Amino acid sequence: MREKKLRETEEMANTIRELARPGMKPKALIDAVKERHPGATKKDIARAAFLSVIISAEYDPEDTQTLHDLAMDTRDSSES
């Protein structure tokens, strides 16, 4: 079960890296991710966004700040 959840999170992280653009609003990203991962909750997407930040920091530091901002905004919006 745990491995399945990790795989799903990794798949969402890949989707987020593919879809995220500078200036993109968190709501737009969440909606776009949900189109590809209909069962995903905001919390799932926030986790995947943080994973994408960790992964991208290693390969593309310039995009890392954009992904970090989206992850933080997504996390903040999922708490309410």
PyMOL commands that set and color helices and strands:
alter all, ss='L'
color gray80, all
select helices_A, chain A and resi 2-19+26-36+42-59+61-79
alter helices_A, ss='H'
color red, helices_A
deselect
rebuild
show_as cartoon
